[in-house]
Amino acid sequence: MTSAEPTPIHDMAPPSDPILMGFRADRGTPELLGREWGYGWKVQSAVLRRAHHADTAIWSAKIRHKLKPSGIGVVRPLSSSDGRYILGGWHADTWVQGHPAPRFDEIAAASLLLSESIDQAMGVGGNDRFSENPLPQIDLNERPWTTQHLFAAADLAAFSEDPSQVIAPGLDVSAVASSTVAQALELASSVAALRDEVRAPNRVVSSDMVGTTVFDGSSPAVVTEIPPVFHPHAWPVALTVVDGMAWGNADDGLASRWSHLPDFDEMMVRAVLYRLFIHALHPDAKEGSLVGLGRMVEVVRALCGSGARTS
């Protein structure tokens, strides 16, 4: 659906027999699934995938077990035979029927329903304090950077006063000379100048609704995972709009249909920045993806008016 986006690098080896037995999924041949299931393995009615950040995977399992969203489905976690959510670096979920689909308005709407349900489950107060921190702890001072570092750096840079300082350690000096990387950085510089103050409060929201939402006919959307990030509610909507319009053949009116959300324009600017930074940082970024992102640069310029804005 968004084929121009780089594919994250994953260990494609299936879970071992002891792991399968531990999750009671040892009767069947593992079947590799796609992005919507985190490139996990389906065995019987279970999906097993790597827990790259154990604390975050445990939080996701606990919150998905607790959520009671209205209007959408959420995949429920499975525990091991001894009651654990993580076993030997793997976690498991209940498989549901469904496929990714370019139903971007429905994905955007699902993100708001999911965010509201997360707020309720976490007991969000007026001071933005949460009972636990679900965000993956990724140290950008580590070297070399992994794919997870690249995505974390792109997210941080999109909201940073000095994006270039954040992403500089991840740039391959020899690759900066390439036309697409240089063009992505040039576009990012012009988009960064469009940013203004963000007033909406930060909340725990999904960082990838397009990649974790499936549909089965006319049934409500189902969310297969919640990769958490700490941004306003409009953030996953803006990412959905950018991905849909850049790579999913979404119509020109998609952005305007969600422009009523608080700080939507600001989230759109930062979502475009995020994707541009990923393009510049990711070694497998596809040249064709920059065409769609170029379109989105023009969209956010139109949203924000010509030139940089001032407070």
C-alpha positions in Angstrom: 0.0 0.0 0.0 2.9 2.3 0.7 5.5 0.4 -1.3 7.8 3.4 -1.7 8.6 3.4 2.0 11.8 1.5 3.1 11.2 -1.9 4.6 12.6 -2.2 8.1 15.4 -4.7 8.5 14.3 -7.7 10.5 15.7 -11.1 11.5 13.5 -13.3 9.3 14.4 -16.6 11.2 11.2 -18.3 12.6 10.8 -18.9 16.3 12.4 -22.1 17.6 10.4 -25.1 18.7 10.8 -24.3 22.4 9.4 -20.8 21.8 6.5 -22.3 19.8 5.8 -24.8 22.5 6.0 -22.1 25.2 3.2 -20.2 23.4 1.2 -23.4 22.7 1.7 -22.9 19.0 3.7 -26.0 18.1 1.2 -27.6 15.8 1.8 -26.2 12.4 4.3 -24.7 10.0 5.3 -21.1 10.6 4.1 -18.7 7.9 6.0 -15.4 7.4 3.6 -12.4 7.5 4.0 -8.9 6.3 4.5 -5.4 7.7 1.0 -5.3 9.2 2.1 -8.1 11.6 5.6 -6.8 12.2 7.0 -9.5 9.8 6.0 -12.0 12.4 5.2 -15.7 12.0 1.7 -17.1 11.9 1.3 -20.6 13.5 -2.2 -21.9 13.9 -4.2 -18.9 15.4 -1.2 -17.2 16.9 1.3 -14.7 15.5 4.8 -14.6 17.0 7.2 -11.7 16.5 10.4 -10.5 17.9 10.3 -8.2 21.0 13.0 -5.7 20.0 12.2 -3.7 23.2 10.9 -5.9 25.9 9.5 -3.2 28.1 7.6 -1.7 25.2 6.3 -5.1 24.0 5.1 -5.9 27.5 3.4 -2.5 27.8 1.7 -3.0 24.4 0.5 -6.4 25.5 -0.9 -5.1 28.8 -2.6 -2.1 27.2 -4.1 -4.1 24.4 -5.4 -6.6 26.9 -7.0 -3.7 28.8 -8.4 -1.5 25.9 -12.1 -1.4 25.2 -12.2 0.8 22.1 -15.5 1.7 20.5 -15.7 1.3 16.7 -12.5 -0.6 16.1 -10.9 -3.9 17.0 -7.6 -4.4 18.7 -5.6 -7.7 18.5 -5.3 -9.3 21.9 -2.0 -10.6 23.3 -1.2 -14.2 24.2 0.8 -15.2 27.2 3.1 -18.2 27.5 2.3 -21.3 29.4 3.9 -19.9 32.5 2.0 -16.5 32.2 4.7 -14.4 30.5 4.2 -12.0 27.6 7.9 -12.3 26.6 9.6 -15.6 26.1 13.1 -15.9 24.8 12.8 -12.5 23.0 9.5 -13.3 21.4 5.9 -12.2 22.1 2.7 -13.6 20.7 -0.7 -12.3 19.6 -4.0 -13.7 18.4 -4.2 -13.8 14.7 -7.3 -12.2 13.0 -8.4 -12.2 9.4 -7.7 -9.0 7.5 -5.5 -7.2 5.0 -4.0 -3.8 4.6 -6.2 -1.5 2.5 -5.9 2.1 1.3 -8.8 3.2 3.4 -7.0 6.2 4.8 -10.0 8.1 6.2 -11.0 5.0 8.1 -7.4 4.5 9.4 -7.3 8.2 10.5 -10.6 7.8 12.3 -9.4 4.6 13.9 -6.3 6.4 15.2 -8.4 8.9 17.1 -10.6 6.1 18.6 -7.4 4.2 19.6 -5.8 7.3 21.1 -8.9 8.1 23.1 -9.0 4.5 24.4 -5.4 4.6 25.3 -6.0 7.8 27.3 -8.8 6.1 29.2 -6.8 3.0 29.9 -3.7 4.9 31.1 -5.7 7.3 33.2 -4.4 10.5 31.6 -4.6 13.5 33.9 -4.5 17.2 33.1 -0.8 17.3 33.9 0.1 14.8 31.1 1.5 12.3 33.6 1.3 8.6 33.0 1.6 5.6 35.3 4.3 4.1 33.2 6.6 5.0 30.3 6.0 2.7 27.3 8.4 4.4 24.9 11.3 2.4 23.6 14.6 3.5 25.2 16.9 4.1 22.3 20.2 5.7 22.9 21.2 7.8 19.9 24.7 8.1 21.3 25.3 4.4 20.5 27.3 3.5 17.4 26.6 2.2 14.9 23.0 3.1 14.4 20.5 0.3 13.7 17.3 0.7 11.8 15.5 1.4 15.1 18.0 4.3 15.7 17.2 5.8 12.3 13.4 5.9 12.9 13.9 7.2 16.5 16.2 9.9 15.2 13.9 10.9 12.4 11.0 11.3 14.9 13.1 13.3 17.3 14.5 15.5 14.6 11.0 16.4 13.2 10.3 18.1 16.6 13.8 19.4 17.3 14.9 23.0 17.1 18.0 21.8 15.4 17.1 18.7 13.3 20.5 18.6 11.5 22.3 18.0 14.8 20.0 15.0 15.6 20.4 13.2 12.3 24.0 14.0 11.6 25.5 10.9 13.3 23.3 8.7 11.1 24.3 10.2 7.8 26.7 8.3 5.6 29.2 10.9 4.5 29.7 9.2 1.2 26.0 8.9 0.6 25.2 12.6 1.3 26.6 13.4 -2.2 23.9 11.2 -3.8 21.2 13.3 -5.4 18.2 11.8 -3.6 19.8 12.2 -0.1 20.8 15.7 -0.8 17.4 16.5 -2.3 15.7 15.1 0.8 17.8 17.1 3.1 17.2 20.3 1.1 13.4 19.7 1.1 13.6 19.0 4.8 15.4 22.3 5.5 12.6 24.2 3.7 9.9 22.3 5.5 11.5 22.8 8.9 11.2 26.6 8.4 7.4 26.2 8.2 7.1 24.9 11.8 5.4 26.9 14.5 4.5 26.3 18.1 2.7 23.1 19.0 0.0 23.8 21.6 -1.9 20.5 21.8 -0.7 18.2 24.7 1.4 15.2 24.1 -0.2 11.8 24.6 0.8 8.2 24.0 -0.3 7.5 20.4 0.5 5.0 17.7 3.5 5.8 15.5 2.4 3.6 12.6 -1.4 3.3 12.0 -1.0 2.6 8.3 1.4 -0.3 8.9 -0.6 -1.8 11.8 -4.3 -1.6 10.6 -6.1 -4.4 8.7 -9.6 -4.7 7.2 -11.8 -7.6 6.6 -14.6 -6.6 4.2 -17.0 -4.1 5.8 -15.9 -5.0 9.3 -14.4 -2.3 11.5 -10.6 -1.7 11.3 -8.5 -3.9 13.5 -5.2 -2.6 15.0 -2.5 -5.4 15.2 0.0 -3.5 17.3 0.6 -0.2 19.1 4.1 1.1 18.6 4.0 4.0 21.0 5.2 7.5 20.6 4.6 10.7 22.7 2.9 13.3 20.5 -0.5 15.0 20.1 -3.5 13.0 19.0 -3.3 14.6 15.5 0.1 13.0 15.0 -1.0 9.5 13.8 -3.7 11.2 11.7 -1.1 13.4 10.0 1.2 10.4 9.4 -1.7 8.5 7.8 -2.5 11.5 5.6 1.2 11.9 4.5 1.6 8.2 3.8 -1.7 8.0 1.9 -1.1 11.0 -0.2 2.6 10.4 -0.9 2.4 6.7 -1.7 -1.1 5.4 -1.5 -2.9 7.3 -4.3 -5.1 9.1 -1.7 -7.1 12.0 -3.1 -6.2 15.6 -2.7 -9.0 16.2 -0.2 -7.6 13.8 2.4 -5.7 16.5 4.3 -8.5 19.0 4.3 -10.9 16.5 5.8 -8.8 16.3 8.9 -7.7 19.9 9.1 -10.1 20.6 12.0 -8.0 18.7 14.5 -5.9 20.8 17.0 -2.5 21.5 15.6 -3.1 19.4 12.5 -1.1 21.7 10.3 1.9 21.5 12.7 1.7 17.7 12.8 1.5 17.6 9.0 4.7 19.7 8.7 6.5 17.4 11.1 5.1 14.2 9.5 6.6 15.3 6.2 9.9 16.1 7.9 9.8 12.7 9.6 9.4 10.9 6.3 12.1 13.1 4.6 14.6 12.3 7.4 13.9 8.6 7.1 14.5 8.8 3.4 17.9 10.6 4.0 18.9 8.1 6.8 17.7 4.8 5.6 20.1 2.8 3.4 17.3 1.1 1.6 15.2 4.2 0.9 13.7 4.0 -2.6 14.3 6.8 -5.0 10.7 6.8 -6.1 9.5 7.6 -2.6 10.9 11.1 -2.9 8.4 12.0 -5.7 5.5 11.4 -3.3 7.2 13.3 -0.6 7.8 16.2 -3.0 4.1 16.3 -3.5 3.6 16.5 0.3 6.1 19.4 0.6 3.8 21.4 -1.7 0.7 20.3 0.4 2.2 21.6 3.7 3.4 24.8 2.1 -0.2 25.4 1.0 -1.5 24.5 4.5 0.9 26.9 6.2 0.9 29.6 3.6 3.9 30.7 1.5 7.2 31.0 3.2 8.2 30.4 6.8 5.8 31.5 9.5 6.5 33.5 12.6 5.0 33.2 16.0 
